[in-house]
Amino acid sequence: MAVRRLQLVKPASAQEADVVSTLDDTALQRLACADDPRARTELYRRHHARVVRYACYLVRDRDLAEEVAQETFVRALDSLSRFRGEASFATWLDRIALNVSREVRRKRKGHRRMQEVLALRHELAETVSRLDQAHQDELRTRAMLAAIDTLPDSLREAFILRELLGFSPPEIAQRLGISKSNAAVRAHRARRVLAKTLRESGWLEKGGSP
């Protein structure tokens, strides 16, 4: 994706930096809407690392996650006047990051599928006697992530938000724009489908759970 960059500024003094950093998100949003570059920069500084981490789970690539985060902030700060405060600023950013991540995944569709899960299982079977526990665990983690990537997007997103990022069903519902009950159902269904995938590929014993 074409990466758009924010124009960030440094505070003129340590005192100015201290003043800006004490403002809450709501106050910063009002200033940012008035094109205050210090407020825009502080919102970016305050939320950037979290958005990158969030995007990294969704696109499974650190460099792409950075690009997703950049695009997320450009879109968010360009459309701040439309932010109604019905959810927190962090939740609103997550919604935008989710949409940007979906766009990235559509362009990379098919890059990770069941073949990777099976290949990693084969690699472990052939080298298990020579690998220490840390390397075996690394292969299992890679297989789990690849298996998650085979889920339909609606289930994959719910699983990541619930199991990897620890959001509650109401928080998932806010980010995905669905009901709380639907969020819970998707997360539960995702676990079942993922368990079936891992069992069929030899990564999970019968009756086990991911």
Secondary structure as GFF3:
##gff-version 3
##sequence-region A 1 210
A	DSSP	alpha_helix	14	22	.	.	.	ID=ss1
A	DSSP	alpha_helix	25	33	.	.	.	ID=ss2
A	DSSP	alpha_helix	37	59	.	.	.	ID=ss3
A	DSSP	alpha_helix	62	78	.	.	.	ID=ss4
A	DSSP	three_ten_helix	80	82	.	.	.	ID=ss5
A	DSSP	alpha_helix	89	107	.	.	.	ID=ss6
A	DSSP	alpha_helix	114	127	.	.	.	ID=ss7
A	DSSP	alpha_helix	133	149	.	.	.	ID=ss8
A	DSSP	alpha_helix	153	159	.	.	.	ID=ss9
A	DSSP	pi_helix	160	164	.	.	.	ID=ss10
A	DSSP	alpha_helix	169	176	.	.	.	ID=ss11
A	DSSP	alpha_helix	180	200	.	.	.	ID=ss12
###
